[in-house]
Amino acid sequence: MDYSQALLDLRDGKIDEINVTPETFSDFQKAWSEFPYQNTVKGIAHRAGKVTYVRSK
């Protein structure tokens, strides 16, 4: 998955959420660290290291 594009799509309302698992976290982290709009997205932690990222309201 292209997490950089997914983060932009999430910010723009084109998608509702991004689901990240422990296996995909390192790929997501690279995109997240370069994402300039981090304050527009929030993460919701779940069990077993899963995180759902949604738009902040």
Secondary structure, 3 states (H helix, E strand, C coil): CCHHHHHHHHHCCCCCCEEECCCCHHHHHHHHHHCCCHHHEEEEECHHHCEEEEECC
